[in-house]
Protein backbone atom coordinates (compact mmCIF):
# COMPACT_ATOMS: atom_id res chain seq x y z
CA UNK A 1 0.00 0.00 0.00
CA UNK A 2 1.40 3.45 -0.85
CA UNK A 3 2.33 5.90 1.88
CA UNK A 4 -0.53 8.18 0.87
CA UNK A 5 -3.05 5.55 1.91
CA UNK A 6 -1.41 5.19 5.32
CA UNK A 7 -1.42 8.98 5.67
CA UNK A 8 -5.12 9.13 4.80
CA UNK A 9 -5.90 6.41 7.34
CA UNK A 10 -4.01 8.27 10.08
CA UNK A 11 -5.48 11.66 9.28
CA UNK A 12 -8.98 10.15 9.14
CA UNK A 13 -8.49 8.35 12.45
CA UNK A 14 -7.32 11.64 14.02
CA UNK A 15 -10.34 13.51 12.60
CA UNK A 16 -8.20 15.79 10.39
CA UNK A 17 -8.64 14.46 6.85
CA UNK A 18 -11.92 16.21 5.98
CA UNK A 19 -10.79 19.58 7.31
CA UNK A 20 -7.44 19.46 5.52
CA UNK A 21 -9.10 18.32 2.29
CA UNK A 22 -11.85 20.97 2.49
CA UNK A 23 -9.25 23.69 3.06
CA UNK A 24 -7.18 22.54 0.08
CA UNK A 25 -4.22 21.76 2.33
CA UNK A 26 -3.44 18.36 0.80
CA UNK A 27 -1.21 17.99 -2.22
CA UNK A 28 -0.32 14.48 -3.22
CA UNK A 29 3.20 13.62 -4.33
CA UNK A 30 3.85 10.89 -6.87
CA UNK A 31 5.68 8.99 -4.14
CA UNK A 32 7.34 9.57 -0.77
CA UNK A 33 10.52 10.99 -2.28
CA UNK A 34 8.53 13.51 -4.35
CA UNK A 35 6.66 14.56 -1.23
CA UNK A 36 9.92 14.93 0.65
CA UNK A 37 11.28 17.09 -2.19
CA UNK A 38 8.23 19.41 -2.01
CA UNK A 39 9.01 20.04 1.66
CA UNK A 40 12.76 20.44 1.05
CA UNK A 41 12.09 23.09 -1.61
CA UNK A 42 9.56 24.93 0.55
CA UNK A 43 6.74 24.08 -1.87
CA UNK A 44 4.81 22.44 0.98
CA UNK A 45 4.75 23.37 4.65
CA UNK A 46 4.77 19.73 5.71
CA UNK A 47 4.63 16.25 4.26
CA UNK A 48 3.69 12.81 5.42
CA UNK A 49 6.52 10.40 4.64
CA UNK A 50 8.04 7.32 6.21
CA UNK A 51 10.32 8.04 9.18
CA UNK A 52 13.13 6.29 7.35
CA UNK A 53 12.86 8.81 4.50
CA UNK A 54 13.18 11.77 6.87
CA UNK A 55 16.61 10.43 7.80
CA UNK A 56 17.65 10.56 4.14
CA UNK A 57 17.38 14.36 4.08
CA UNK A 58 19.41 16.92 5.98
CA UNK A 59 16.94 19.66 5.01
CA UNK A 60 13.87 18.44 6.92
CA UNK A 61 13.06 17.34 10.42
CA UNK A 62 10.39 15.13 11.87
CA UNK A 63 7.85 17.07 13.91
CA UNK A 64 5.24 14.37 14.45
CA UNK A 65 5.05 10.61 14.14
CA UNK A 66 1.70 8.89 13.68
CA UNK A 67 0.93 6.15 16.15
CA UNK A 68 1.07 2.80 14.38
CA UNK A 69 -2.49 2.10 15.59
CA UNK A 70 -3.81 4.86 13.29
CA UNK A 71 -3.00 3.00 10.06
CA UNK A 72 -2.61 -0.47 8.63
CA UNK A 73 0.64 -2.26 9.46
CA UNK A 74 3.44 -1.36 7.03
CA UNK A 75 5.02 -4.53 5.69
CA UNK A 76 7.68 -5.05 3.04
CA UNK A 77 7.61 -8.59 1.70
CA UNK A 78 10.79 -10.50 0.83
CA UNK A 79 10.52 -12.99 -2.01
CA UNK A 80 12.97 -15.00 -4.04
CA UNK A 81 11.78 -15.37 -7.62
CA UNK A 82 12.05 -18.73 -9.37
CA UNK A 83 14.73 -17.39 -11.69
CA UNK A 84 16.62 -15.94 -8.72
CA UNK A 85 16.69 -19.28 -6.96
CA UNK A 86 18.93 -20.51 -9.79
CA UNK A 87 21.49 -17.78 -9.13
CA UNK A 88 23.88 -18.22 -6.19
CA UNK A 89 24.29 -14.48 -5.59
CA UNK A 90 20.51 -14.03 -5.37
CA UNK A 91 20.06 -16.95 -2.97
CA UNK A 92 22.97 -15.77 -0.83
CA UNK A 93 21.48 -12.28 -0.63
CA UNK A 94 18.04 -13.71 0.15
CA UNK A 95 19.52 -15.74 3.02
CA UNK A 96 21.49 -12.72 4.29
CA UNK A 97 18.33 -10.58 4.40
CA UNK A 98 16.87 -13.08 6.86
CA UNK A 99 19.95 -13.26 9.10
CA UNK A 100 20.76 -11.63 12.46
CA UNK A 101 23.44 -9.55 10.67
CA UNK A 102 20.74 -8.09 8.43
CA UNK A 103 18.55 -7.39 11.48
CA UNK A 104 21.26 -5.05 12.79
CA UNK A 105 21.25 -3.18 9.49
CA UNK A 106 17.44 -2.96 9.44
CA UNK A 107 17.46 -1.45 12.92
CA UNK A 108 20.22 0.98 11.99
CA UNK A 109 17.90 2.43 9.36
CA UNK A 110 14.70 2.33 11.39
CA UNK A 111 13.21 -1.00 10.32
CA UNK A 112 12.38 -4.13 12.26
CA UNK A 113 11.85 -7.60 10.89
CA UNK A 114 8.39 -9.06 11.35
CA UNK A 115 8.17 -11.97 13.72
CA UNK A 116 7.13 -15.26 12.15
Buried (B, 14 or more C-beta within 10 A) or exposed (E): EEBBEBBBBBBEBEEEBEEEEEEEEBEEBEBBEEBBBBBBEEEBEEBBBBEEBBEEBEEBEEEEEBEEEBBEEEEEEEEBEEEEEEEEEBEEEBEEBEEEEBBEEBEEEEBEBEEE
